[in-house]
Amino acid sequence: MDTYNIPETMKAMTLVAYDKLELAQIPVPKPGPGEVLCRIKSVAICGSDPKMIHGGYKFANWPPYFPFIMGHEWAGQIVAVGEGVKDFVPGDRVAGEAHAGCGTCDNCKHGHYTVCLNYGKDGRDGALDTGHRHYGFYWQGANAEYNVYKVSALHWIPDNVDYDVAAMNDCAGVAFHGVQLAGVSPGGTSVVMGPGAIGLCAMMECKALGSGRVIMIGRGSKLEKARELGADVCIDFEKEDPVQRVLELTNGVGADEVMECSGAMDSPMKACQMVRKTGTVAIIATYHNNEVLIPANTVNFNEIRIVGSKANPNVSEQVLHFLSTGAIQGEKLITHTFPLEEYEQAVDVFENKKDGSLKVVIHP
């Protein structure tokens, strides 16, 4: 394979037990057929990262073992390629996706690789390796100086996009997949619930796709950030009833589509109450309890469409284009950067929303 002065060992931030992180010196992995080795330049912290650290995903078996390297929102440079890799070469700047499907199951064949039917069948414990990967969740992630990736999980970064902004690809892609599933109505009214990073990206993407008016529901400094980034109307749910306000703004009709990005347990109910008849509610958030309430009769009588949205399949090229043109203002979402050695401090700043934190980026 072609190489780039690659050391034998590297620094990696490892989760060695729940709520216990250690900076380790470990061997640099080698790419196999159809894989590349990347020098990781930037990794953005996602809300799922502290939750995984605290054991919040035991039900999903994330992580599947210790020690484990997290990190799935990343960008970097290819430094070596494995056998059979033709489209990518050392020196290429790339942004990654967390998911790489097996490529052969029925869902993957239809482009739905984030819901691969061979999820988790990765060859450990003597099982057959189907080729499925979920980097940073079920397979070693990007919180290290180097990592190996399947080429199907990689996308070239536009020349005018830096590594920190390119690391927003996964977060913005999660938002965009949900926005696509909701189906933005050109000239219509879109509602986004939750002005976190995903919600803010969804808001900007709705604008880019021609929504006539985007309403953001949230509170505090993040709601102000939504206003700064172009939300047409901002509703503070602590000061007024968001359902009533949306109905007032739409002359009692309701929004054309609602993107639920907050994760609040009562938000799916409210989303269904504020969307118009025949409108769409996209569930982009995840919830601390699998069971949430919806107004079933309202959904039935009003022919409301509710769609689930998992991860970011088939959207990275469009998202990177949006980041390149400024349709998604990725640089305005990044509030803090830290070296890998200060990862625990970075997580604390992110998780506890210190100093107005929004997206926190690690530099391995």
C-alpha positions as a printed NumPy array, in Angstrom:
array([[  0.   ,   0.   ,   0.   ],
       [  1.03 ,   3.641,  -0.529],
       [  2.099,   5.33 ,   2.69 ],
       [  2.768,   8.787,   4.212],
       [  5.413,   8.568,   6.984],
       [  3.037,   6.691,   9.231],
       [  4.237,   5.97 ,  12.783],
       [  3.937,   2.579,  14.432],
       [  1.807,   3.874,  17.308],
       [ -0.694,   6.669,  17.884],
       [ -2.561,   8.517,  20.609],
       [ -6.169,   7.475,  21.154],
       [ -8.779,   8.509,  23.704],
       [-10.248,   5.236,  24.938],
       [-13.346,   4.5  ,  26.978],
       [-12.086,   1.797,  29.34 ],
       [-15.257,   1.574,  31.464],
       [-18.411,   3.601,  31.841],
       [-17.447,   7.087,  33.004],
       [-13.737,   6.314,  32.672],
       [-11.587,   7.633,  29.824],
       [ -7.867,   7.08 ,  29.294],
       [ -5.426,   8.491,  26.771],
       [ -3.609,   5.478,  25.347],
       [ -0.706,   4.819,  22.993],
       [ -1.787,   2.016,  20.655],
       [ -0.712,   0.556,  17.291],
       [ -1.793,   2.402,  14.16 ],
       [ -4.31 ,   0.171,  12.318],
       [ -3.652,  -0.992,   8.762],
       [ -6.231,  -0.757,   5.974],
       [ -7.547,  -3.957,   4.446],
       [ -9.048,  -4.432,   0.974],
       [-11.457,  -1.628,   0.128],
       [-10.304,   0.445,   3.103],
       [ -8.138,   3.506,   3.675],
       [ -6.141,   4.809,   6.614],
       [ -6.957,   8.401,   7.545],
       [ -5.054,  10.922,   9.614],
       [ -7.876,  12.343,  11.703],
       [ -7.796,  16.145,  11.754],
       [-11.082,  17.149,  13.416],
       [-13.749,  15.31 ,  15.422],
       [-16.951,  17.026,  16.562],
       [-18.565,  15.867,  19.783],
       [-22.127,  14.611,  19.331],
       [-24.818,  14.407,  21.999],
       [-24.57 ,  10.627,  21.788],
       [-20.939,  10.701,  22.976],
       [-21.468,  11.725,  26.628],
       [-24.527,   9.492,  26.74 ],
       [-22.374,   6.542,  25.668],
       [-19.708,   7.463,  28.208],
       [-22.326,   7.312,  30.969],
       [-23.728,   3.952,  29.831],
       [-26.871,   5.374,  28.285],
       [-26.762,   3.025,  25.302],
       [-26.415,  -0.306,  27.068],
       [-29.698,  -1.353,  25.441],
       [-28.049,  -0.951,  22.024],
       [-24.771,  -2.595,  23.1  ],
       [-22.839,   0.634,  22.481],
       [-19.975,   0.284,  23.077],
       [-19.774,  -3.462,  22.474],
       [-16.562,  -3.839,  24.489],
       [-13.857,  -1.98 ,  26.418],
       [-11.517,  -0.329,  25.717],
       [-13.375,   1.444,  22.921],
       [-12.6  ,   4.482,  20.766],
       [-15.616,   6.724,  20.213],
       [-16.043,   9.593,  17.747],
       [-18.07 ,   9.563,  14.538],
       [-18.311,  13.175,  13.298],
       [-14.925,  13.607,  11.702],
       [-12.791,  14.862,   8.831],
       [ -9.221,  14.084,   7.871],
       [ -6.709,  13.155,   5.201],
       [ -6.088,   9.8  ,   3.571],
       [ -2.515,   8.654,   4.19 ],
       [ -2.64 ,   5.049,   2.949],
       [ -4.939,   2.908,   0.837],
       [ -5.648,  -0.8  ,   0.956],
       [ -5.841,  -3.326,  -1.843],
       [ -8.371,  -2.576,  -4.558],
       [ -8.915,   1.09 ,  -3.679],
       [ -8.897,   3.102,  -6.901],
       [-10.969,   6.262,  -6.447],
       [ -9.165,   7.596,  -3.371],
       [ -5.444,   8.332,  -3.061],
       [ -3.137,   9.46 ,  -0.253],
       [ -3.508,  13.189,   0.204],
       [ -7.255,  13.301,  -0.397],
       [ -9.198,  15.37 ,   2.138],
       [-12.296,  13.474,   3.237],
       [-15.26 ,  13.657,   5.595],
       [-16.753,  10.48 ,   6.965],
       [-20.111,   8.95 ,   7.706],
       [-20.703,   6.855,  10.801],
       [-22.392,   4.078,   8.816],
       [-21.014,   1.705,   6.198],
       [-23.511,  -0.992,   5.306],
       [-22.735,  -4.551,   4.294],
       [-23.723,  -3.657,   0.731],
       [-25.446,  -6.964,   0.042],
       [-28.61 ,  -7.116,   2.184],
       [-31.975,  -6.019,   0.817],
       [-31.905,  -2.689,   2.643],
       [-28.391,  -1.831,   1.462],
       [-29.304,  -2.728,  -2.117],
       [-32.102,  -0.177,  -1.92 ],
       [-29.809,   2.511,  -0.48 ],
       [-30.973,   2.176,   3.121],
       [-27.559,   1.28 ,   4.543],
       [-28.121,   3.025,   7.872],
       [-30.696,   0.323,   8.607],
       [-28.508,  -2.503,   7.257],
       [-30.006,  -5.911,   8.004],
       [-26.542,  -7.155,   8.981],
       [-26.034,  -4.452,  11.595],
       [-23.428,  -5.519,  14.137],
       [-22.323,  -8.655,  12.275],
       [-18.691,  -7.64 ,  12.114],
       [-16.729, -10.853,  12.591],
       [-16.066, -10.637,  16.315],
       [-16.542, -13.668,  18.559],
       [-16.054, -16.007,  15.616],
       [-19.082, -14.729,  13.705],
       [-19.071, -14.069,   9.973],
       [-17.913, -10.547,   9.068],
       [-20.608,  -9.213,   6.738],
       [-18.76 ,  -5.933,   6.207],
       [-21.13 ,  -3.802,   8.258],
       [-19.527,  -0.951,  10.226],
       [-20.925,   1.653,  12.607],
       [-17.891,   3.754,  13.43 ],
       [-17.703,   5.198,  16.926],
       [-20.651,   3.117,  18.133],
       [-20.038,  -0.523,  17.273],
       [-16.663,  -0.185,  15.536],
       [-13.615,   1.822,  16.579],
       [-14.091,   5.533,  15.957],
       [-12.237,   8.753,  15.261],
       [-11.006,   9.915,  18.679],
       [ -7.462,   9.002,  17.687],
       [ -4.705,  10.238,  15.436],
       [ -5.522,   7.598,  12.802],
       [ -8.362,   5.271,  11.883],
       [ -9.299,   2.877,   9.08 ],
       [-12.498,   3.328,   7.067],
       [-14.333,   1.598,   4.262],
       [-14.321,   3.793,   1.172],
       [-18.12 ,   3.7  ,   1.075],
       [-18.137,   5.878,   4.209],
       [-15.966,   8.648,   2.713],
       [-16.63 ,  11.827,   0.736],
       [-14.269,  14.424,  -0.711],
       [-14.194,  17.787,   1.053],
       [-14.619,  20.9  ,  -1.143],
       [-11.437,  22.969,  -1.338],
       [-12.921,  25.955,   0.502],
       [-14.15 ,  23.917,   3.49 ],
       [-11.74 ,  23.404,   6.393],
       [-11.522,  20.236,   8.465],
       [-13.464,  21.629,  11.436],
       [-16.425,  22.602,   9.267],
       [-16.202,  19.374,   7.259],
       [-16.544,  17.438,  10.513],
       [-20.087,  18.874,  10.609],
       [-20.999,  16.624,   7.667],
       [-22.46 ,  13.871,   9.827],
       [-24.468,  16.186,  12.101],
       [-25.787,  18.278,   9.206],
       [-26.479,  15.084,   7.271],
       [-28.644,  13.681,  10.055],
       [-30.672,  16.878,   9.862],
       [-30.847,  16.833,   6.069],
       [-32.06 ,  13.242,   5.856],
       [-34.941,  14.176,   8.156],
       [-35.661,  17.333,   6.172],
       [-35.766,  15.302,   2.958],
       [-38.129,  12.762,   4.489],
       [-40.389,  15.565,   5.718],
       [-40.476,  17.023,   2.217],
       [-40.056,  20.789,   2.442],
       [-42.919,  22.667,   0.768],
       [-41.467,  25.524,  -1.354],
       [-43.001,  28.748,  -0.107],
       [-44.657,  26.942,   2.801],
       [-44.173,  26.944,   6.557],
       [-41.655,  24.625,   8.211],
       [-41.275,  24.15 ,  11.965],
       [-38.103,  22.909,  13.647],
       [-38.367,  21.861,  17.291],
       [-35.072,  22.095,  19.182],
       [-32.279,  24.558,  18.264],
       [-29.35 ,  22.264,  18.983],
       [-26.779,  21.695,  16.261],
       [-29.011,  19.262,  14.345],
       [-32.038,  21.53 ,  14.641],
       [-30.061,  24.574,  13.523],
       [-28.774,  22.653,  10.516],
       [-32.32 ,  21.532,   9.714],
       [-33.482,  25.136,   9.891],
       [-30.805,  26.305,   7.44 ],
       [-31.496,  23.366,   5.14 ],
       [-35.215,  24.164,   5.045],
       [-34.296,  27.69 ,   3.973],
       [-31.949,  26.345,   1.305],
       [-34.692,  24.105,  -0.078],
       [-37.127,  26.975,  -0.471],
       [-39.274,  27.009,   2.646],
       [-41.121,  30.307,   2.734],
       [-41.   ,  30.584,   6.505],
       [-39.065,  28.576,   9.083],
       [-40.264,  28.651,  12.677],
       [-37.845,  27.54 ,  15.4  ],
       [-39.099,  26.404,  18.801],
       [-36.661,  26.406,  21.717],
       [-35.318,  28.583,  24.483],
       [-32.295,  30.513,  25.699],
       [-29.079,  31.223,  23.854],
       [-29.634,  28.504,  21.266],
       [-32.918,  30.109,  20.242],
       [-31.016,  33.371,  19.809],
       [-28.502,  31.497,  17.66 ],
       [-31.395,  30.322,  15.472],
       [-32.478,  33.93 ,  15.032],
       [-28.922,  34.906,  14.109],
       [-28.707,  32.117,  11.529],
       [-31.913,  33.081,   9.762],
       [-34.979,  31.631,  11.483],
       [-37.982,  33.687,  10.405],
       [-39.86 ,  33.232,  13.689],
       [-38.511,  32.086,  17.057],
       [-40.91 ,  30.745,  19.692],
       [-39.725,  30.467,  23.287],
       [-41.716,  27.552,  24.688],
       [-41.11 ,  28.808,  28.228],
       [-42.989,  32.027,  27.448],
       [-45.814,  30.913,  25.157],
       [-47.622,  27.804,  23.964],
       [-45.789,  26.723,  20.79 ],
       [-48.785,  24.842,  19.379],
       [-51.103,  27.806,  19.786],
       [-48.502,  30.202,  18.379],
       [-47.875,  28.08 ,  15.269],
       [-51.612,  27.863,  14.638],
       [-51.909,  31.64 ,  15.023],
       [-49.067,  32.215,  12.564],
       [-50.689,  29.924,   9.998],
       [-54.257,  31.213,  10.346],
       [-55.3  ,  28.02 ,  12.099],
       [-54.038,  25.736,   9.323],
       [-50.808,  24.478,  10.882],
       [-47.304,  23.974,   9.528],
       [-46.663,  22.051,   6.327],
       [-43.965,  19.977,   8.001],
       [-42.458,  19.686,  11.466],
       [-38.925,  18.438,  12.159],
       [-38.697,  17.18 ,  15.762],
       [-35.072,  17.584,  16.847],
       [-35.469,  18.296,  20.566],
       [-35.81 ,  14.855,  22.139],
       [-38.297,  16.203,  24.702],
       [-40.803,  13.518,  25.622],
       [-43.839,  15.693,  24.851],
       [-42.542,  17.028,  21.534],
       [-43.982,  14.307,  19.238],
       [-47.432,  15.057,  20.674],
       [-47.016,  18.788,  20.118],
       [-45.614,  18.247,  16.631],
       [-48.759,  16.367,  15.628],
       [-50.922,  19.113,  17.109],
       [-49.216,  21.927,  15.175],
       [-48.882,  20.3  ,  11.742],
       [-51.563,  20.824,   9.103],
       [-53.948,  18.2  ,   7.806],
       [-51.968,  15.909,   5.415],
       [-48.756,  17.408,   6.821],
       [-45.626,  15.505,   7.854],
       [-43.836,  15.098,  11.172],
       [-40.23 ,  13.879,  10.924],
       [-38.823,  12.341,  14.109],
       [-35.102,  13.135,  13.963],
       [-34.397,  13.155,  17.713],
       [-33.97 ,  10.173,  20.016],
       [-35.625,   9.871,  23.437],
       [-34.585,   8.621,  26.857],
       [-37.68 ,   6.401,  26.896],
       [-38.709,   4.392,  23.838],
       [-42.415,   5.027,  24.453],
       [-43.805,   8.507,  23.744],
       [-47.382,   9.712,  23.339],
       [-48.962,  10.806,  20.066],
       [-52.565,  11.928,  19.439],
       [-53.625,   8.87 ,  17.456],
       [-57.058,  10.151,  16.463],
       [-55.599,  13.458,  15.296],
       [-53.041,  11.589,  13.205],
       [-55.792,   9.406,  11.759],
       [-58.455,  12.03 ,  11.062],
       [-55.966,  14.593,   9.714],
       [-53.975,  12.081,   7.661],
       [-50.733,  13.179,   9.29 ],
       [-47.658,  11.343,   8.092],
       [-45.061,  10.493,  10.767],
       [-41.636,   9.42 ,   9.52 ],
       [-38.634,   8.151,  11.433],
       [-35.213,   9.333,  10.335],
       [-32.01 ,   7.455,  11.129],
       [-28.59 ,   8.956,  10.499],
       [-27.56 ,  10.407,   7.139],
       [-27.766,   8.016,   4.17 ],
       [-27.036,   9.328,   0.676],
       [-26.876,  13.008,   1.62 ],
       [-23.199,  13.817,   2.247],
       [-22.413,  15.286,  -1.171],
       [-25.347,  17.696,  -0.911],
       [-24.472,  18.576,   2.686],
       [-20.822,  19.26 ,   1.857],
       [-22.028,  21.457,  -1.011],
       [-24.228,  23.394,   1.431],
       [-21.24 ,  23.786,   3.773],
       [-19.165,  24.996,   0.835],
       [-21.678,  27.604,  -0.354],
       [-22.6  ,  28.818,   3.125],
       [-26.185,  27.592,   2.916],
       [-25.207,  25.769,   6.102],
       [-23.051,  28.15 ,   8.146],
       [-21.022,  25.445,   9.819],
       [-18.356,  27.765,  11.155],
       [-20.98 ,  29.634,  13.207],
       [-21.974,  26.44 ,  14.999],
       [-18.454,  25.694,  16.266],
       [-17.89 ,  27.383,  19.615],
       [-14.914,  25.517,  21.131],
       [-11.894,  23.469,  20.066],
       [ -9.66 ,  21.245,  22.213],
       [ -6.68 ,  18.951,  21.683],
       [ -7.304,  15.228,  22.124],
       [ -5.503,  15.293,  25.476],
       [ -8.233,  17.596,  26.858],
       [-11.134,  15.438,  25.68 ],
       [-12.695,  15.086,  29.128],
       [-12.738,  18.859,  29.562],
       [-14.247,  19.197,  26.09 ],
       [-17.036,  16.755,  26.959],
       [-17.724,  18.674,  30.169],
       [-18.012,  21.956,  28.265],
       [-20.289,  20.334,  25.681],
       [-22.49 ,  18.325,  28.022],
       [-23.006,  21.07 ,  30.575],
       [-23.435,  23.803,  27.956],
       [-20.635,  25.892,  29.419],
       [-19.657,  29.216,  27.863],
       [-22.462,  29.01 ,  25.305],
       [-21.131,  25.782,  23.832],
       [-22.791,  24.35 ,  20.744],
       [-20.436,  22.269,  18.6  ],
       [-17.162,  21.342,  20.289],
       [-14.382,  20.061,  18.036],
       [-11.42 ,  17.873,  18.997],
       [ -8.043,  18.018,  17.219],
       [ -6.267,  14.631,  17.612]])
